[in-house]
Amino acid sequence: MASSPFLSKLMARVSPPPEPTFGTSSWQQVFAELGTALPADYVEFIDTYGSCEFGGYLAIADPRSYGTTLTYHQVWCDHGDQYRESRERFPDLLPLAAWPEPGGFLGWGSDIDGNWFGWLTEGEPDRWPTAVWGRQMKDGLVGPVPMTEFLFGWLSHPPAFHGLPDLSDENERDDDSPNQISCHSW
């Protein structure tokens, strides 16, 4: 039984992959390089689901499995550099701090439309709010909810954040939405 209540609910809604794919680095290595732990519900999610995708729409990578040339921290430093460069030109469109800035966006997943999902890394990791770094929607705070609560909510009922497709109702999905919600390793 999961210690995160929303991970338990998520597991009841969408089963983990039968053979999850896990990274080979340790959590301690990831935390040491980041200079911070990651939220406990996310760590438990990854330890349950591994690197996975939901319905062919949303991909979530195990940060312990990033390539041999770049680590999770390095990838997000690079993304942060690109975001800051664009933010200088378009500050009204790109309001978020970017990793490793204080409170900077640190991603945990992406969708097929190029939107990133992650946290604003302010305060204690278990209190980091979920946020969107949008390509086809506005950047911003989704809410002061943990990753597993956000994910369960998105897969269970229409999303409150403007721009997210409704993944909860098969009858409401458009041609770009998954036909059914299932989870597969990748």
C-alpha positions as a Python dict, from the first residue, in 0.01 Angstrom:
ca = {
    (1, 'M'): (0, 0, 0),
    (2, 'A'): (135, 341, -96),
    (3, 'S'): (194, 594, 179),
    (4, 'S'): (75, 879, -46),
    (5, 'P'): (-308, 880, -48),
    (6, 'F'): (-320, 1006, -405),
    (7, 'L'): (-70, 748, -525),
    (8, 'S'): (-300, 479, -382),
    (9, 'K'): (-596, 635, -566),
    (10, 'L'): (-392, 666, -885),
    (11, 'M'): (-288, 300, -865),
    (12, 'A'): (-655, 201, -830),
    (13, 'R'): (-744, 414, -1136),
    (14, 'V'): (-445, 327, -1359),
    (15, 'S'): (-234, 22, -1284),
    (16, 'P'): (145, 59, -1290),
    (17, 'P'): (324, -109, -1579),
    (18, 'P'): (366, -484, -1522),
    (19, 'E'): (743, -447, -1569),
    (20, 'P'): (843, -90, -1473),
    (21, 'T'): (1165, 59, -1610),
    (22, 'F'): (1386, 205, -1338),
    (23, 'G'): (1704, 412, -1356),
    (24, 'T'): (2035, 278, -1234),
    (25, 'S'): (2153, 581, -1035),
    (26, 'S'): (2053, 608, -670),
    (27, 'W'): (1812, 863, -528),
    (28, 'Q'): (2099, 986, -311),
    (29, 'Q'): (2305, 1063, -625),
    (30, 'V'): (2015, 1260, -775),
    (31, 'F'): (1951, 1451, -452),
    (32, 'A'): (2321, 1529, -402),
    (33, 'E'): (2359, 1671, -751),
    (34, 'L'): (2038, 1876, -722),
    (35, 'G'): (2130, 1997, -375),
    (36, 'T'): (1782, 1902, -255),
    (37, 'A'): (1556, 1603, -211),
    (38, 'L'): (1255, 1562, -438),
    (39, 'P'): (898, 1537, -307),
    (40, 'A'): (831, 1206, -131),
    (41, 'D'): (514, 1133, -329),
    (42, 'Y'): (709, 1169, -655),
    (43, 'V'): (987, 939, -534),
    (44, 'E'): (725, 683, -433),
    (45, 'F'): (549, 727, -769),
    (46, 'I'): (873, 661, -960),
    (47, 'D'): (955, 364, -735),
    (48, 'T'): (613, 222, -831),
    (49, 'Y'): (564, 322, -1197),
    (50, 'G'): (922, 385, -1317),
    (51, 'S'): (968, 575, -1644),
    (52, 'C'): (624, 558, -1800),
    (53, 'E'): (364, 713, -2023),
    (54, 'F'): (-7, 753, -1966),
    (55, 'G'): (-237, 689, -2259),
    (56, 'G'): (30, 783, -2511),
    (57, 'Y'): (-13, 1143, -2396),
    (58, 'L'): (190, 1216, -2082),
    (59, 'A'): (545, 1086, -2025),
    (60, 'I'): (718, 1079, -1687),
    (61, 'A'): (1087, 990, -1666),
    (62, 'D'): (1274, 838, -1376),
    (63, 'P'): (1539, 1102, -1294),
    (64, 'R'): (1779, 820, -1211),
    (65, 'S'): (1770, 706, -1575),
    (66, 'Y'): (1885, 1013, -1766),
    (67, 'G'): (2148, 947, -2031),
    (68, 'T'): (2510, 864, -1982),
    (69, 'T'): (2619, 1210, -2095),
    (70, 'L'): (2377, 1433, -1901),
    (71, 'T'): (2214, 1393, -1563),
    (72, 'Y'): (1865, 1508, -1459),
    (73, 'H'): (2024, 1814, -1295),
    (74, 'Q'): (2226, 1901, -1606),
    (75, 'V'): (1926, 1859, -1836),
    (76, 'W'): (1719, 2095, -1622),
    (77, 'C'): (2003, 2348, -1595),
    (78, 'D'): (2012, 2350, -1978),
    (79, 'H'): (1632, 2389, -1999),
    (80, 'G'): (1657, 2668, -1742),
    (81, 'D'): (1923, 2850, -1947),
    (82, 'Q'): (1700, 2833, -2257),
    (83, 'Y'): (1396, 2955, -2063),
    (84, 'R'): (1589, 3247, -1908),
    (85, 'E'): (1717, 3347, -2253),
    (86, 'S'): (1361, 3354, -2389),
    (87, 'R'): (1228, 3522, -2072),
    (88, 'E'): (1463, 3817, -2132),
    (89, 'R'): (1289, 3879, -2465),
    (90, 'F'): (933, 3793, -2356),
    (91, 'P'): (902, 3857, -1981),
    (92, 'D'): (522, 3888, -1992),
    (93, 'L'): (484, 3547, -2155),
    (94, 'L'): (745, 3364, -1948),
    (95, 'P'): (687, 3455, -1583),
    (96, 'L'): (841, 3157, -1404),
    (97, 'A'): (1176, 3123, -1235),
    (98, 'A'): (1381, 2846, -1398),
    (99, 'W'): (1600, 2579, -1239),
    (100, 'P'): (1839, 2630, -1062),
    (101, 'E'): (1710, 2979, -968),
    (102, 'P'): (1542, 2998, -626),
    (103, 'G'): (1185, 2876, -674),
    (104, 'G'): (1280, 2764, -1025),
    (105, 'F'): (1073, 2526, -1234),
    (106, 'L'): (1201, 2166, -1220),
    (107, 'G'): (1019, 1924, -1448),
    (108, 'W'): (890, 1574, -1388),
    (109, 'G'): (696, 1507, -1710),
    (110, 'S'): (589, 1627, -2052),
    (111, 'D'): (300, 1575, -2291),
    (112, 'I'): (286, 1515, -2665),
    (113, 'D'): (212, 1885, -2720),
    (114, 'G'): (549, 1989, -2576),
    (115, 'N'): (418, 2116, -2242),
    (116, 'W'): (630, 2041, -1934),
    (117, 'F'): (490, 1963, -1591),
    (118, 'G'): (691, 2006, -1275),
    (119, 'W'): (729, 2204, -956),
    (120, 'L'): (822, 2550, -847),
    (121, 'T'): (1104, 2460, -608),
    (122, 'E'): (1023, 2694, -323),
    (123, 'G'): (1053, 2581, 39),
    (124, 'E'): (1040, 2218, 149),
    (125, 'P'): (1013, 1967, -140),
    (126, 'D'): (690, 1809, -8),
    (127, 'R'): (528, 2154, -32),
    (128, 'W'): (642, 2240, -385),
    (129, 'P'): (343, 2343, -597),
    (130, 'T'): (276, 2183, -934),
    (131, 'A'): (326, 2409, -1236),
    (132, 'V'): (314, 2403, -1616),
    (133, 'W'): (586, 2527, -1846),
    (134, 'G'): (367, 2558, -2152),
    (135, 'R'): (436, 2535, -2517),
    (136, 'Q'): (70, 2548, -2616),
    (137, 'M'): (-70, 2689, -2294),
    (138, 'K'): (24, 2967, -2059),
    (139, 'D'): (304, 2904, -1811),
    (140, 'G'): (201, 2910, -1451),
    (141, 'L'): (99, 2754, -1128),
    (142, 'V'): (-145, 2465, -1152),
    (143, 'G'): (-197, 2459, -780),
    (144, 'P'): (-51, 2394, -439),
    (145, 'V'): (-89, 2020, -486),
    (146, 'P'): (163, 1736, -497),
    (147, 'M'): (242, 1566, -827),
    (148, 'T'): (36, 1254, -748),
    (149, 'E'): (-271, 1459, -652),
    (150, 'F'): (-242, 1660, -974),
    (151, 'L'): (-198, 1345, -1183),
    (152, 'F'): (-485, 1158, -1017),
    (153, 'G'): (-709, 1463, -1056),
    (154, 'W'): (-620, 1508, -1422),
    (155, 'L'): (-692, 1142, -1498),
    (156, 'S'): (-1013, 1138, -1293),
    (157, 'H'): (-1208, 1456, -1369),
    (158, 'P'): (-1192, 1758, -1600),
    (159, 'P'): (-882, 1967, -1522),
    (160, 'A'): (-919, 2305, -1357),
    (161, 'F'): (-610, 2444, -1533),
    (162, 'H'): (-700, 2606, -1867),
    (163, 'G'): (-541, 2433, -2163),
    (164, 'L'): (-516, 2078, -2031),
    (165, 'P'): (-725, 1825, -2224),
    (166, 'D'): (-986, 1627, -2034),
    (167, 'L'): (-832, 1283, -1992),
    (168, 'S'): (-1099, 1162, -1750),
    (169, 'D'): (-1391, 1099, -1986),
    (170, 'E'): (-1345, 885, -2298),
    (171, 'N'): (-1649, 1053, -2457),
    (172, 'E'): (-1496, 1399, -2412),
    (173, 'R'): (-1156, 1325, -2565),
    (174, 'D'): (-1065, 1479, -2896),
    (175, 'D'): (-863, 1314, -3173),
    (176, 'D'): (-535, 1402, -2999),
    (177, 'S'): (-636, 1255, -2663),
    (178, 'P'): (-562, 896, -2567),
    (179, 'N'): (-836, 640, -2637),
    (180, 'Q'): (-806, 489, -2293),
    (181, 'I'): (-593, 564, -1995),
    (182, 'S'): (-331, 300, -1944),
    (183, 'C'): (28, 317, -1832),
    (184, 'H'): (325, 165, -2011),
    (185, 'S'): (698, 153, -1944),
    (186, 'W'): (936, 328, -2177),
}
